[in-house]
C-alpha cells in the first residue's frame, strides 16, 4: 500500500522531475459541476452507463440515451474551467509536465489552455455518423432534439456524469438523430463502455509514457482498463508514480505516495509554491 502524503511531498516530487505525465479522470472536473462516476471505494454512484453494443442494436436504448442527453446537455455545456484545469495548464507552461492524458470528455483541459493533450475517450462536443463518418456539433443538435421532443422537457431530471441525466420516467416515441447524408445512426463522438479506444490514440499515449520521467494520476480511480494500462506500463518501466485522489484506486499498491485530498486545492497550491520559488 502506498504512503499517504502531504502537500510538501507533491512539491518535492515536482522539484525532482521535469517531464511528468499526468492522467486525469472525473475528479478533475467535479469542481466544474460535472458529476463523477464512482464513490471512494471505486463503486458506481449512478446507474451503469449505456453499453456501445446496446446503443447500436436497440432503437429503445438510443431513445433512452438521447432523451437523457437532451436534459443533461445544458448543465454540461455550462460547465466552466476550474482551478485544477488551470493549474495543469500552468505546469505545462512552466515546462514541468510532459502532457495530459484525460479520460474526461468535457473539453475543459483544452479550454484551460492545455496544449499537449490526449482526450482518451473523445469529446462530447461532437456527434458522428456510424455509417459515413460525418461529424456535427452537439450544441446545434440540442436545438433539434428540444424542438422535436417537447415532452422530454417536462420531465424532472437529475444531472449525471458526462452530460447524462436520470429521468423520472422513460418516454415512448422519442425522436433520435439520423445522419443527414446517409441516414445511419448518429452517436456521440466518444468511446462508450464496451468500445475500444482508437489504436492510434493508444499508441500515442504509450509513447508519452515511455518519454516521461514520472507519472501522476489526478482524480481517477483507474477502474477502467483504458487508462489503467498506461499506469501499469509506467510501473513496469520503474517510473515514480503518485496520485491525487480521494478514495481507492486500482493502482494503490504502486504509488510512491498518494495525496488523499481535493485535487483542485492541491494543484492550485502546488502551482503557487513552484511559481513563488521560481521568482
Helices and strands as residue ranges (DSSP letters): E 3-4, H 7-16, E 20-24, G 26-28, G 30-32, H 52-57, H 59-78, H 83-93, E 97-102, H 108-112, E 117-119, E 122-129, E 135-137, H 138-148, G 150-154, E 157-159, E 165-167, E 186-190, H 199-211, E 214-218, H 225-237, E 240-244, E 257-259, H 263-278
